[in-house]
């Protein structure tokens, strides 16, 4: 299912000259069309892919997968002018889904562990009060049931996938920034399998900023390349990320000699 059909920025907004409009790919951005259930933003660091993803999440008023509401997140203050300038085209509109950055997940896992420990401590403190103790233990059990007994104790890849499945709701729009930061190559393949199920059986749409050639290989995905020339659709085989990794794996010694 495709809910978000397009994102556009008027030329009047893009000529403001300061960040984030000063980023070349965003300065010349007029309209992006989302014609597939899975779209990837790809480009070098600083190319604008994560900036645009964050601004779209703000404009769409998506809930964060972790932490405080996006409009109160100080790390997103710099992209608010772009969010205000963006126009999103929907058909149909969905309010389901979430926005997730890999670094936010790591902080969330630590917070979950801390909250669990606080609940257990409170239960021990009120061990002579069955109502308070029972309430605290029930809250801890509910949290464990949703996210697992200890997200922080699992590997990053295991806990990320478990967390993602726990927060997933069918029929939603999911904007995700660099999920590969939490995933080994094997877990990236597991994530692709999860995407496939969510798209084909749960009617969800994904827009993902990534550097990963593994994730970018998702069948039928639309890949948008961000660089100094702007934003353009690019075939998987033509991506620099893909050709570079292939060349390196074919002859790593040739690259390592130049270090």
Secondary structure, DSSP 8 states (H G I E B T S, - for coil): ---EEEEEE-HHHHTT-STTTTSHHHHT--EEE--SSEEEEEESTTSSHHHHHHHHHHHHT--BSSSS-GGG-GGGGGGHHHHHHEEEEESS----EEEEEHHHHHHHHHHHHHHHHHHHHHHHHTTT-HHHHHHHHHHHHHHHHHH-S-GGGS-HHHHHHHHHHHH--TT-EEEEE-GGGG--HHHHHHHHHHHHHHHHHH--EEEEE---HHHHT-TT-EEEEEETTEEEE--GGG-HHHHHHHHHHH-HHHHHTT-
